[in-house]
Amino acid sequence: MMKKVLSLFLVFVIMVTTFSVFSAVSSAEGYATQMPEIKEHGFITARDGAKIEYGIYGDLSKDVLIMLPCNGNDMHNFDGTLLPELSKHFKVITVSPRGTGQSQRGEGELTFDVEADDLLCMLDELKIDKAHFYGFSDGGNLALVFAVKHADRVLSLIPMGANINDKGTKFTNQIGIVFEYWILCIRAYFTDDPAVKLKRDIQGMMVGQPNLKFKDLEKINVPTLNIYGQSDMMYRSHSKKITASIPGAKELMVKGGGHSSCFDYTHEILLPEILGFYELTGAI
């Protein structure tokens, strides 16, 4: 009798486990993975005349979601991760910041303030009153800078793996960033190679930038979800203070995630949480 009961219990456990795994897989597979058709590819003209590349995907009748890539990356940063699903719910605009993709470098120092002004020019040129903003790493920094400077043009905000100044980056990571920047500075000086100079300038955006203070974040008055990895390159205390400094902001710590490796959990964690945030705020 006891053996029969144990056998039945074992069968029950296997069934429950199998169902749970199947449900998780089914849920993950329920999100779009195929790249959507690009509806428009073009360039806006920045204030200094530089041409900035963008692409438009998704439902053109929906709210605009602007997606901003990490340092050195371009408008295709999210092609295999978030873009396919989010384009089902938004008119998504992906951007190649200065010097990346087909965007021109322009003149002067590369700063988040300059790139925030590029975004403002883009909104104006494309006749977009307000938009949702999602940004990863330096893209998250740019989204925060833009929201502080132009809060009236932002509907919601999701910075991921962002920092408001270089003190928020873990010392071991920041040392590597600065060392690579110095190497590029030396190479640019001795070779006078425009490609090396461009790499130096893009890398330099992680040295001494951005330069926000936590009190600046109080100007952000839109729904905000601050995402960071459990083992991110930012100090967790810094990430938590970003959340605490933005009125009403929520946060998501991706368990098991690092910085870029948060995208390993795109279907399991990121998309459910991001879509849930947009549902709660009425964006979708």
Sequence and secondary structure as in RCSB ss.txt:
>XXXX:A:sequence
MMKKVLSLFLVFVIMVTTFSVFSAVSSAEGYATQMPEIKEHGFITARDGAKIEYGIYGDLSKDVLIMLPCNGNDM
HNFDGTLLPELSKHFKVITVSPRGTGQSQRGEGELTFDVEADDLLCMLDELKIDKAHFYGFSDGGNLALVFAVKH
ADRVLSLIPMGANINDKGTKFTNQIGIVFEYWILCIRAYFTDDPAVKLKRDIQGMMVGQPNLKFKDLEKINVPTL
NIYGQSDMMYRSHSKKITASIPGAKELMVKGGGHSSCFDYTHEILLPEILGFYELTGAI
>XXXX:A:secstr
 HHHHHHHHHHHHHHHHHHHHHHHHHHHHTS  S   EEEEEEEE TTS EEEEEEEE TTS EEEEE  TT  T
TTTTTTTHHHHTTTSEEEEEE TTSTT    SS   HHHHHHHHHHHHHHTT S EEEEEETHHHHHHHHHHHH 
GGGEEEEEEES  SBGGGB HHHHHHHHHHHHHHHHHHHHH  HHHHHHHHHHHTTSS  B  GGGGGG  S BE
EEEETT SB HHHHHHHHHHSTT EEEEETT  SGGGGGGIIIIIHHHHHHHHHHTT  
